[in-house]
Amino acid sequence: MSDWYVYVLLSEDEERTYVGVTTDLERRLAQHNGELPGGAKATRAGRPWTIAAQHGPLETRGEAQSVEHRLKRRRGRRRLDPA
């Protein structure tokens, strides 16, 4: 069974954030930055992205999605505060 992580990305200009869930942080960051196929459309603008915060490892995808949902209700840099 894989460990799940919730991550908060911060754009290079530090004005945009993005919250997501993954089992492989390095691969997912490369996707968001356009180095690998599969990044979210919402992150095409704002590249390059850096991981500003991460939560995990979490045992289940459901647990990770719950944390993700709580973070997505926040706006901007408040997403960087602990969940």
GIZI-V527870 format. One record per residue. N is the residue number from 0. RES is the residue in one letter. NEAR is the number of other ideal C-beta (glycine too) atoms within 12 Angstrom. Layout:
n=<N:N>
res=<RES:RES>
near=<NEAR:NEAR>
//
This chain:
n=<0:1:2:3:4:5:6:7:8:9:10:11:12:13:14:15:16:17:18:19:20:21:22:23:24:25:26:27:28:29:30:31:32:33:34:35:36:37:38:39:40:41:42:43:44:45:46:47:48:49:50:51:52:53:54:55:56:57:58:59:60:61:62:63:64:65:66:67:68:69:70:71:72:73:74:75:76:77:78:79:80:81:82>
res=<M:S:D:W:Y:V:Y:V:L:L:S:E:D:E:E:R:T:Y:V:G:V:T:T:D:L:E:R:R:L:A:Q:H:N:G:E:L:P:G:G:A:K:A:T:R:A:G:R:P:W:T:I:A:A:Q:H:G:P:L:E:T:R:G:E:A:Q:S:V:E:H:R:L:K:R:R:R:G:R:R:R:L:D:P:A>
near=<9:16:20:28:32:36:40:39:36:28:25:17:13:16:13:26:31:38:39:38:33:34:22:20:28:17:19:29:31:22:26:38:26:19:16:14:11:18:26:24:12:18:30:17:18:24:24:22:34:25:28:25:28:32:31:27:22:25:16:17:21:14:21:29:21:20:32:30:18:20:32:22:13:20:15:19:17:18:30:24:16:14:26>
//
